[in-house]
Amino acid sequence: MSDFSSAGSVSSVALTPGADEFIVQLALERTLVAPAAVERARRQIAEHADLVTPAPRLLALLVADAGLDLRRVAEFLAADFGLPLAPDLGVVRVSGEVLGLVPREFAARYKILPFAQEGRVLKLAISDPIDTEAVDNLGHMLKLTIEPHVATADDIAAAIDRFYGKDAGSLDQLLSNLSAPGNGDSAVASTEASGLGNVSDTDADAPVVKLVHSIILEAIQRRASDIHMEPLEKRFRVRYRIDGVLLEVENPPKRLQLSIVSRLKIMANISIAEKRIPQDGRIQIMVNGRQLDLRVSSLPTAHGESIVMRILDKEGLQLGLPQLGFFSDDQKEMERLIAMPDGIVLVTGPTGSGKTTTLYSCLHHINKPDRKIITVEDPVEYQLNGINQVPVRADVGMTFASALRSMLRQAPNIVMIGEIRDLETAEIAINASLTGHMVFSTLHTNDAPSAVTRLIDIGVKPFLVSTSLRAVLAQRLVRKICPKCTQPYQPTAAELRSLNISPAMASAANFAKGTGCANCNGTGFRGRLVIVELFLINEDVQRLIYENTGSARLRDKARSFGMRTMREDGLRKVTAGLTTIDEVVSITVGDAS
Ligand SMILES: [Zn+2]
């Protein structure tokens, strides 16, 4: 059905939308409106010569000038479609649980309102029984049977504002509702004062439920990768990590800390009573038709439990080396390596440097029906189609090592080990690679050549490293300049010096910078890309490894064969206008290059 409040687009000068027309016909048939009034309204629209302001909508005119009663229209609509009429949305009580099933944005867009749930049946107020696509989709998404009840679009819009708050997408709004002055300490009291009082009184936590939802929703809207809720002495800090950078957002009131943490623990299906030990759980939510997984961990701290939620957006996961930011030369080299029949390829970097995503992209690339791929991960981050992924479960004795041993009995061609942490895992990985498996794994080292010395340090024999290792890829993530507000930019002399950019290089470069826009929350960056250092193990390097040479000499050797450092790869991406000098310099601090 149409939107009565906004008067439509320029095209409505000549045409009234079909739904309006349908209702007008119905209103005429049932004598809810006089034909003369409709004629008058149509003339008024036709005579609307002003192209600047939009023409009034037929229904809006009939309501305003001819006293058309849309509630009566709704009654007839309900009767015609054999649907029940919604209860009076002005007095109905709706629990926070039920509201939580449908995001505000979805409810507002489709002019629907969930108002009750009985078992697997969700009762939904709808304004347009003709267009049932949104309703069908919603039922499918929630795996509930939807029972539509007819109401007017105006009543639904007013109820959405009342139940979800005027703009529940905004945390500020909810917070001002929750902490309106003079409300005392109880969330229930503030509910009544803020006009949200019609939520079911059996559900006194509804404001907290909504607050938690809105914190999560806002994080998702802002493309955060994780949400940190940290109890400090005097406040309950909330931070989002966006493109790798933590950003503090408005803190919920300290007094709600316990309720918020409890609510999250319930959602994550972990024990509320247990507050002394760290716990892990998972929340699955549906946002705008997309299923998102939140990995939740709780950690006792001096001022209460801290909650960190990692947002895993499977559909948003971009697999493919070019999508991650590999330039075509590095991509080709990686594809050559991962197509080898055996050997080990390691990806190194600190936590959060995108190692797993790179490995997933490699697996994705070689994931063909004739190959068997098994992974052992702690935990499994994303489910990949056609790949057998085994989670490590140390609590039941399923360690990396034991999982790996059983996995090799399943005769895979390609093996991915989440991380090599100890000698036992390293030895199994090497044995697997020497017996005809391609093995991928990660290590925590700063640069690529150090991976060799790390393996030897944990006890692997140098000759085993030299014969099994094919390559080491070190990587970092830098923020990508927002494509919507990118502008050519001339770096200062100091900036050029910080990356050793010569005047000749600078004159050929396309430096850019994001000025900040709505697309990037004003940061000038959106998304991230990898900068990489690919250390190929050739015969000369093998000899050095065999002789147990230190990483500095390995590095020199690799450089002499043309290994590009992360900083140099970053420089290529700076001069291509993809990222900034600052990003590359700050992320590669301490790189000897
Ligand atoms: Zn921008």
Residues whose N, C-alpha, C, O or C-beta is under 5 A from the ligand:
A	BS01	ZN	C482 K484 C485 G514 G516 C517 N519 C520 G524
